[in-house]
C-alpha cells in the first residue's frame, strides 16, 4: 500500500497530511513529536505495511526542510522495525514492541 504524505508550512507549524486520512502537526516552537498522535495518524488500524512517500510543497523553507527529512527518516525507521505480522494481527491492543 503506497500512500503520500504532503508537507506544508504555516507560521507556527509544519503540517503533514496523509492522503485520504488525517494530519499531523509539528509545532515550530517546540519541535516536539507527539508519539501517540504520530501512531494514530500513520500506523493505527493498518492491515498491511504501508509505503509512505513524503512530498514537500515548494513553500517549505530550507530551515525546516531538515526537520522534514528527519520526520521522513523517523517514519522509515519505525516501519523497518515493525514485523510484518503486526499488520496482520487485528487485536485492538496491537502496539509495536509488545
TACOR-V172689 format. One record per residue. N is the residue number from 0. RES is the residue in one letter. SS is DSSP state (a for helix, b for strand, c for the rest). OMEGA is omega in whole degrees, 0 to 359 (none if undefined). Layout:
N & RES & SS & OMEGA
N & RES & SS & OMEGA
This chain:
0 & X & c & 179
1 & X & b & 180
2 & X & b & 183
3 & X & b & 174
4 & X & b & 179
5 & X & b & 183
6 & X & b & 174
7 & X & b & 184
8 & X & b & 173
9 & X & c & 179
10 & X & c & 184
11 & X & c & 180
12 & X & b & 171
13 & X & b & 187
14 & X & b & 178
15 & X & b & 183
16 & X & b & 180
17 & X & b & 180
18 & X & c & 180
19 & X & c & 183
20 & X & c & 186
21 & X & c & 178
22 & X & b & 181
23 & X & b & 181
24 & X & b & 175
25 & X & b & 182
26 & X & b & 182
27 & X & c & 184
28 & X & c & 182
29 & X & c & 184
30 & X & c & 179
31 & X & c & 180
32 & X & c & 175
33 & X & c & 187
34 & X & a & 179
35 & X & a & 179
36 & X & a & 177
37 & X & a & 178
38 & X & a & 183
39 & X & a & 182
40 & X & a & 190
41 & X & a & 186
42 & X & c & 185
43 & X & c & 173
44 & X & c & 180
45 & X & c & 178
46 & X & c & 178
47 & X & c & 181
48 & X & c & 182
49 & X & c & 168
50 & X & b & 180
51 & X & b & 174
52 & X & b & 180
53 & X & b & 182
54 & X & b & 181
55 & X & b & 174
56 & X & c & 181
57 & X & c & 182
58 & X & c & 180
59 & X & c & 182
60 & X & c & 178
61 & X & a & 180
62 & X & a & 183
63 & X & a & 175
64 & X & a & 178
65 & X & a & 181
66 & X & a & 177
67 & X & a & 177
68 & X & a & 178
69 & X & a & 177
70 & X & a & 179
71 & X & a & 178
72 & X & a & 178
73 & X & a & 179
74 & X & a & 181
75 & X & a & 180
76 & X & a & 178
77 & X & a & 180
78 & X & a & 180
79 & X & a & 184
80 & X & a & 181
81 & X & c & 177
82 & X & c & 179
83 & X & a & 182
84 & X & a & 179
85 & X & a & 182
86 & X & a & 181
87 & X & a & 180
88 & X & c & 184
89 & X & c & 180
90 & X & c & 183
91 & X & c & 180
92 & X & c & 183
93 & X & c & 182
94 & X & c & 180
95 & X & c & 176
96 & X & c & 179
97 & X & c & none
